Amino acid sequence: MLLPDYLADASHYENLGWFFQQKRDFLLAGLRDSRFRVYVPQGTYFIVLDYSAISSAPENEFVRELVIKHRLATIPLAAFYHDGFSQQCVRVCFAKQQETLQQAVELLCAV
């Protein structure tokens, strides 16, 4: 079976697990002293942050506040529920450039 060109060179995908694990671990280490409770992901490039120790606001309000006050975009978990069920948790993507992750750590630790 002939592989497409982008799959023929295994270097494009063989190290993806290690690549994303480094980014995840950087973000987790940076948030260790934040006020968020961090749920460690096992197979994704998102982490979930519980902000219940910071605010009692519903997720949609909290993410709006993060954007307006801290210029930081997150995803409310409530967006994945048909009834908008709020758990006071947000998703953060760590499939970003290193400088973006560093800025995210600084901003999240300031919340």
Secondary structure, 3 states (H helix, E strand, C coil): CCCCHHHHCHHHCCCHHHHHHHHHHHHHHHCCCCCCEEECCCCCCEEEEECCCCCCCCHHHHHHHHHHHHCCCCEEHHHHCCCCCCCCEEEEECCCCHHHHHHHHHHHHCC
